[in-house]
Amino acid sequence: MQAIHLYLSRPQNSFLPHPLSRLLLSMLLAIFSGKWALNPGRILISALSFIVFLILDLLDFILCIFYRFMDGFWEGQASPCYCEKNGEQRISVGENEEGELSETLYRRENVFREMGFLGFSGKWENSRKIEAGKIGARWSDCGCQSCLSWMSNGEDKLHVCISEPTRDFTDTDKDSSGKPAENVIFLHGFLCSSSFWREAVFPNLSEPVKQNHRLFAVDLLGFGRSPKPRNCFYTIKDHLEMIEKSVICPFQLNSFHLVAHSMGCIIAIALAAKYSKSVKSITLVAPPFFPLKDRGDVGVLEKLVEKRLWPPLKFGSAVMSWYEHVGRSVCFLVCRNHRTWERIVKLLTRRRDLHYMTIDLPRHTHHSGWHTMHNVICGGAKLMGGYLKVLTEARVKISVVHGDKDQVVPMECCNTIKAMAPHAEVDIIRDANHSTVILGRKKEFARYLEYTWLSSQS
């Protein structure tokens, strides 16, 4: 028994493929300790879960071969993937840590990778160099006018919705009394767009705030109606550069507030740290900031999207986050045909207009969603400590809002931010989940923002 405990506690197992050895030894430990008789259901669920994800491991392996063939057939060469076992080497695509690829891209557990079946040696570097020159959609991506509008109009900038202040300001951004306009940048979460803020927050702001504030709701790179280039790795650095290029520089923002939800919080923290002298306040709603532990980026992925069969949302998130080619297949069926699905949903619901979140959900490519998930949410965890240190030293006002029923981002994320930035103000909303923390209390949240912006001026 003690030997089994010691073996399970080892950081790496070389005797059997890591996932397989862990399950078998866990079952042995449960049987020998008498837990099988006490809780056989738990063992059966674990065994069923293992079988399902083992099948997905195999399916991902088969789809890897399929897409290499199809990419070669339609485009002349295979698109790069992360099936090679490159856990010992971190690939850098920039000059600093913000440009590095997350370890979760190539260190995701897969039984067939651990057994060496996915070793297409020598193809990654060549494919990556070929891919670097391409910016358009892949054959498996949507080619509708909406998704490719950024290519047709030649605007390599983010789609930004701007609500100008209703009070008259001069070219110097000051009104007749000499008071400057306040600027606010809104960053949405994963698989959303600027519609989230335009529909939920903008209409609920008070008239005095609308008179004096210029509001920028951004479609982040790879989402909504913003560019979705295939030669981009969607790192934090890539997202920051596009926000600078599309908002901060063209509008010459010398001071601004930041408001972000979910994944957008990580980008907002990075942006605030870079412009710590310009940021007046930063409001973070359900920030997915997981502390790094022994397994680094991979530990963040395991914490955020644990491999579970139930509930269905957890299972779906796990499939899309752990399986690159299965996820691409889902995007091929859904995202590539989002207009068809919209028509089907309208017919089934007998509604003329769909909810904006339903429309936003598939409006990305697998390439943009996959890399943003791993390089921002998982890979960004290692950078958050440094960013928060900069904001703490600059005494930037940080406000955190979190729902106590949030099943996507646990409460420990708020505790981690509070530990690293003691001056941050944390508000826990009772009976609110990841979305209703805003959507279930739109007016209250708008009043909260107004109070935050006003108090940061004193």
C-alpha positions in Angstrom: 0.0 0.0 0.0 2.7 2.5 0.9 4.5 1.7 -2.3 1.4 2.5 -4.3 1.0 5.8 -2.5 4.6 6.7 -3.2 4.2 5.8 -6.9 1.1 7.9 -7.3 2.7 10.9 -5.7 5.6 10.9 -8.2 5.6 13.9 -10.6 6.1 11.6 -13.6 5.5 8.0 -14.3 7.6 6.3 -16.9 6.4 2.7 -16.4 3.1 3.2 -18.2 1.5 6.1 -20.1 0.9 8.7 -17.4 -3.0 8.8 -17.6 -3.3 5.1 -17.9 -0.9 4.3 -15.0 -2.6 6.9 -12.8 -6.1 5.3 -13.3 -5.0 1.7 -12.8 -3.0 2.4 -9.7 -5.8 4.5 -8.3 -8.2 1.6 -8.8 -5.7 -0.8 -7.2 -5.3 1.6 -4.2 -9.1 1.8 -3.8 -9.6 -2.0 -4.0 -6.8 -2.8 -1.5 -8.0 -0.1 0.9 -11.5 -1.4 0.9 -13.0 1.7 -0.8 -14.3 -0.4 -3.7 -16.9 -2.1 -1.4 -17.8 1.2 0.2 -18.1 3.4 -2.9 -18.2 1.2 -6.1 -20.1 4.0 -8.0 -17.2 6.3 -7.8 -14.8 3.7 -9.2 -17.2 2.9 -12.0 -17.6 6.6 -12.9 -13.8 7.0 -12.9 -13.5 4.0 -15.2 -16.3 5.2 -17.5 -14.6 8.7 -17.6 -11.3 7.1 -18.5 -12.8 5.0 -21.3 -14.6 8.0 -22.8 -11.5 10.2 -22.8 -9.4 7.3 -24.0 -11.7 7.1 -27.1 -11.3 10.9 -27.5 -7.5 10.5 -27.3 -7.8 8.0 -30.2 -10.2 10.1 -32.1 -7.9 13.1 -31.8 -5.0 11.0 -33.1 -7.1 9.8 -36.2 -8.3 13.4 -36.9 -4.8 14.7 -36.8 -3.9 12.4 -39.7 -7.2 13.3 -41.4 -6.6 17.1 -41.2 -3.0 16.7 -42.4 -4.3 15.0 -45.5 -7.1 17.4 -46.0 -5.0 20.5 -45.5 -2.5 19.2 -47.9 -5.2 18.4 -50.4 -6.9 21.8 -50.2 -4.0 24.1 -49.4 -0.9 22.3 -50.7 0.7 21.7 -47.3 -0.4 20.6 -43.8 -1.2 23.2 -41.2 0.8 23.0 -38.0 -0.5 21.3 -34.9 0.7 20.5 -31.4 0.6 16.7 -31.5 4.4 16.3 -31.2 5.7 15.6 -27.7 7.6 18.9 -27.2 7.2 19.2 -23.4 10.9 19.8 -22.9 11.0 22.9 -25.1 9.1 26.1 -24.8 8.5 27.7 -28.2 8.9 31.5 -28.3 7.1 33.6 -30.8 8.0 37.0 -29.4 10.8 38.9 -27.7 9.4 38.4 -24.2 7.3 36.2 -22.0 4.1 37.7 -23.4 5.0 36.2 -26.8 5.6 32.6 -25.6 3.3 29.8 -26.3 1.6 28.1 -23.3 2.9 24.7 -22.3 -0.7 23.5 -22.4 -0.5 23.5 -26.2 2.0 20.6 -26.4 1.9 19.1 -22.9 -1.7 18.1 -22.8 -2.0 14.5 -21.6 -2.9 12.0 -24.4 -2.3 8.3 -24.0 -1.2 7.9 -27.6 1.2 10.9 -27.4 2.7 9.4 -24.2 3.1 6.1 -26.1 4.9 7.9 -28.9 2.3 7.3 -31.6 1.9 11.1 -32.4 5.5 11.8 -33.2 5.4 13.3 -36.7 9.1 14.4 -36.3 10.4 17.2 -38.4 7.0 18.5 -39.6 6.2 21.1 -36.9 9.0 23.5 -37.8 8.4 23.3 -41.5 4.7 23.7 -41.1 5.1 26.6 -38.8 7.3 28.4 -41.3 4.8 27.8 -44.1 1.9 29.0 -41.9 3.6 32.2 -41.0 2.9 33.8 -44.4 -0.8 33.1 -44.4 -3.5 35.4 -43.0 -6.7 34.3 -44.6 -9.3 31.7 -43.6 -8.6 28.0 -43.8 -10.8 25.7 -45.9 -12.4 24.6 -42.6 -13.2 28.2 -41.5 -16.3 30.3 -42.4 -15.9 32.4 -45.4 -19.0 34.6 -45.1 -18.9 38.3 -45.7 -19.2 39.1 -42.0 -16.3 36.8 -40.9 -14.0 38.1 -43.7 -15.0 41.8 -43.7 -11.7 42.7 -42.1 -9.9 41.4 -45.2 -12.2 43.0 -47.8 -12.0 46.5 -46.3 -8.3 46.4 -45.7 -8.7 47.4 -42.1 -6.2 45.3 -40.0 -7.7 46.7 -36.8 -10.2 45.5 -34.2 -13.9 46.1 -34.6 -14.6 48.8 -32.0 -18.1 50.2 -31.0 -17.8 53.7 -29.7 -20.4 55.6 -27.7 -19.4 59.3 -27.8 -20.2 61.6 -24.9 -23.5 63.5 -25.4 -22.0 66.7 -24.1 -20.1 68.8 -26.6 -16.3 68.5 -26.4 -13.8 70.4 -28.4 -10.9 68.9 -30.3 -8.9 69.0 -27.1 -11.5 66.6 -25.5 -12.6 69.3 -23.0 -16.0 70.8 -22.6 -16.8 74.5 -22.1 -15.9 74.2 -18.4 -12.5 72.8 -19.2 -13.3 69.3 -17.9 -11.9 66.5 -20.0 -13.9 63.6 -21.2 -13.5 60.3 -19.4 -12.5 57.3 -21.6 -13.5 53.7 -20.8 -12.4 50.5 -22.6 -14.5 47.4 -22.3 -13.1 44.0 -22.9 -15.3 40.9 -23.3 -14.8 37.3 -22.2 -14.2 34.1 -24.2 -16.5 33.4 -27.1 -18.2 36.8 -26.8 -18.0 40.2 -28.4 -18.5 43.9 -27.8 -22.3 43.2 -28.0 -22.0 41.9 -24.4 -21.3 45.5 -23.2 -23.4 47.4 -25.7 -26.5 45.4 -24.7 -26.0 44.9 -21.0 -24.2 48.0 -19.8 -24.4 51.0 -22.2 -28.2 51.4 -22.0 -28.2 51.3 -18.2 -25.7 54.0 -17.6 -27.1 57.3 -16.2 -27.4 60.3 -18.4 -24.7 62.3 -16.5 -22.2 59.5 -17.2 -23.2 59.3 -20.8 -22.6 63.0 -21.1 -19.0 62.9 -19.9 -17.8 59.5 -20.9 -16.5 58.0 -24.2 -17.1 54.3 -24.2 -15.1 51.8 -26.3 -16.4 48.3 -26.6 -13.8 46.1 -28.3 -14.2 42.9 -30.3 -11.0 41.2 -29.2 -8.6 39.8 -31.8 -10.1 36.6 -33.3 -13.7 37.2 -32.1 -16.8 38.9 -33.3 -16.1 41.1 -36.3 -12.4 41.6 -35.5 -9.6 40.1 -37.7 -9.0 36.4 -37.3 -5.6 35.9 -39.0 -4.1 32.4 -39.2 -0.5 33.6 -38.9 -1.2 34.8 -35.3 -0.7 32.8 -32.1 -3.1 35.0 -30.1 -0.7 35.6 -27.2 -1.2 38.3 -24.7 1.3 40.4 -26.6 -0.8 40.0 -29.8 -4.0 41.1 -28.1 -2.3 44.2 -26.5 -0.8 45.3 -29.7 -4.1 45.2 -31.5 -5.8 47.2 -28.7 -3.1 49.8 -28.9 -3.3 49.9 -32.7 -7.1 50.1 -32.7 -8.0 52.2 -29.7 -5.2 53.8 -27.6 -3.1 55.2 -30.4 -5.7 56.4 -32.9 -7.7 58.1 -30.2 -4.7 59.3 -28.3 -5.9 58.1 -24.9 -3.8 59.6 -22.2 -6.1 58.3 -19.5 -8.8 55.7 -19.4 -10.7 53.2 -17.2 -10.8 49.5 -17.9 -13.7 47.1 -17.5 -13.4 43.4 -18.3 -15.2 40.2 -17.9 -13.8 36.6 -17.6 -10.9 36.1 -20.1 -10.8 39.8 -20.9 -9.7 40.4 -17.3 -6.3 38.8 -18.0 -5.8 41.1 -21.1 -7.0 44.1 -19.0 -4.5 43.4 -16.2 -1.7 43.2 -18.8 -2.8 46.4 -20.5 -3.2 48.2 -17.2 0.3 47.2 -16.2 1.8 48.5 -19.5 -0.1 51.8 -19.1 -0.1 52.0 -15.3 0.4 55.8 -15.5 -2.6 56.2 -17.7 -5.1 53.8 -16.2 -7.4 55.4 -13.6 -9.3 52.3 -12.6 -9.7 48.7 -13.6 -12.9 46.7 -12.9 -12.5 42.9 -13.1 -15.6 40.7 -13.3 -15.0 36.9 -12.6 -11.3 37.0 -13.4 -9.9 33.5 -14.2 -6.6 33.9 -12.4 -5.4 30.6 -11.1 -2.2 30.4 -9.0 0.7 28.5 -10.6 1.6 25.3 -8.8 3.8 22.3 -9.5 2.4 21.6 -13.0 2.6 25.2 -14.2 0.4 26.1 -17.2 -0.9 22.5 -17.4 -2.1 22.7 -13.8 -4.1 25.8 -14.7 -5.8 23.9 -17.6 -6.6 21.0 -15.3 -8.1 23.3 -12.8 -10.1 25.3 -15.3 -11.4 22.5 -17.5 -11.1 19.2 -15.6 -11.8 16.1 -17.6 -15.3 15.3 -16.4 -18.4 13.7 -18.0 -20.9 15.7 -16.0 -22.2 18.3 -16.1 -22.5 18.6 -19.9 -21.0 22.1 -19.9 -17.9 20.8 -18.2 -17.6 17.9 -20.6 -17.9 20.2 -23.6 -15.3 22.6 -22.2 -12.9 19.7 -21.6 -13.3 18.3 -25.1 -12.8 21.7 -26.7 -9.8 22.6 -24.5 -7.9 19.2 -24.4 -8.5 17.9 -27.9 -7.1 20.1 -30.7 -8.5 18.2 -33.7 -11.8 17.2 -32.1 -12.3 20.9 -31.3 -11.5 21.8 -34.9 -14.1 19.4 -36.1 -16.7 20.9 -33.8 -15.8 24.4 -35.2 -16.0 23.0 -38.7 -19.6 21.9 -38.1 -20.7 24.8 -36.0 -18.6 27.9 -36.6 -18.2 27.4 -40.3 -21.9 27.0 -40.7 -23.0 29.6 -38.1 -25.5 31.3 -40.5 -27.3 28.0 -41.1 -27.4 27.3 -37.4 -28.8 30.7 -36.8 -31.6 30.1 -39.3 -32.4 26.7 -37.6 -32.5 28.2 -34.2 -34.8 31.0 -35.4 -37.2 28.3 -36.9 -37.1 26.2 -33.7 -37.7 29.1 -31.3 -40.0 31.1 -33.7 -38.0 34.2 -32.9 -37.1 36.8 -35.4 -34.0 38.0 -33.6 -31.7 35.8 -31.6 -30.0 36.8 -28.4 -26.6 38.4 -29.1 -24.8 35.7 -27.0 -26.2 33.0 -29.3 -24.9 34.9 -32.3 -21.5 35.6 -30.8 -20.8 32.0 -29.6 -19.7 30.6 -33.0 -18.1 33.8 -34.5 -14.5 32.8 -34.2 -12.2 30.3 -35.9 -10.8 27.2 -34.2 -7.3 28.7 -34.6 -8.2 32.0 -32.8 -10.3 30.3 -30.1 -7.8 27.5 -29.4 -4.7 29.7 -29.1 -6.5 32.4 -27.1 -7.7 29.8 -24.6 -4.3 28.3 -24.1 -2.0 31.3 -24.5 -4.1 33.9 -22.6 -6.1 32.0 -20.0 -3.6 29.2 -19.2 -0.3 30.8 -20.3 -1.2 34.2 -18.8 -1.2 32.8 -15.2 2.6 33.0 -15.0 2.6 36.7 -15.8 -0.2 37.9 -13.6 1.9 38.2 -10.5 4.3 40.7 -12.2 1.4 42.7 -13.6 -0.4 43.0 -10.3 2.9 44.0 -8.6 3.2 46.9 -11.1 -0.4 47.9 -10.5 0.0 47.7 -6.7 3.1 49.9 -6.8 1.3 52.4 -9.1 -1.7 52.4 -6.7 -4.1 51.8 -9.6 -7.6 51.3 -8.3 -8.6 47.7 -8.7 -12.2 46.5 -8.2 -13.1 42.8 -8.4 -16.7 41.5 -8.8 -17.4 37.8 -8.4 -20.5 35.7 -8.1 -20.6 33.1 -5.3 -22.3 30.6 -7.6 -19.8 30.8 -10.4 -19.1 27.3 -11.7 -16.6 28.5 -14.3 -14.2 30.6 -12.3 -13.9 29.5 -8.6 -13.7 31.9 -5.7 -10.0 31.1 -5.1 -9.2 33.3 -8.1 -10.5 36.4 -6.2 -8.5 35.3 -3.2 -5.3 35.0 -5.3 -5.7 38.6 -6.7 -6.4 39.9 -3.2 -3.3 38.3 -1.9 -1.1 39.7 -4.7 -2.8 43.1 -4.7 -4.0 43.8 -1.1 -5.4 47.2 -2.0 -7.9 45.6 -4.4 -11.6 45.9 -3.5 -13.5 42.6 -3.8 -17.3 42.4 -4.0 -19.0 39.0 -3.8 -22.5 38.9 -5.3 -24.8 36.4 -3.7 -26.6 33.8 -5.9 -24.8 35.1 -9.0 -23.0 32.9 -11.5 -20.4 33.6 -14.2 -22.9 35.5 -16.5 -25.7 36.6 -14.1 -23.1 38.5 -12.1 -23.7 41.1 -14.8 -26.7 40.0 -16.9 -28.8 39.3 -13.8 -28.2 42.7 -12.4 -27.5 45.1 -15.2 -28.6 48.4 -13.6 -26.9 47.5 -10.3 -23.7 46.8 -12.2 -23.9 50.0 -14.1 -24.3 52.0 -10.9 -21.3 50.1 -9.5 -19.2 51.1 -12.5 -20.3 54.8 -12.1 -19.3 54.8 -8.5 -15.9 53.2 -9.3 -15.1 55.8 -12.0 -16.2 58.6 -9.8 -14.2 57.5 -6.7 -11.1 57.0 -8.8 -11.1 60.8 -9.6 -10.8 61.8 -6.0 
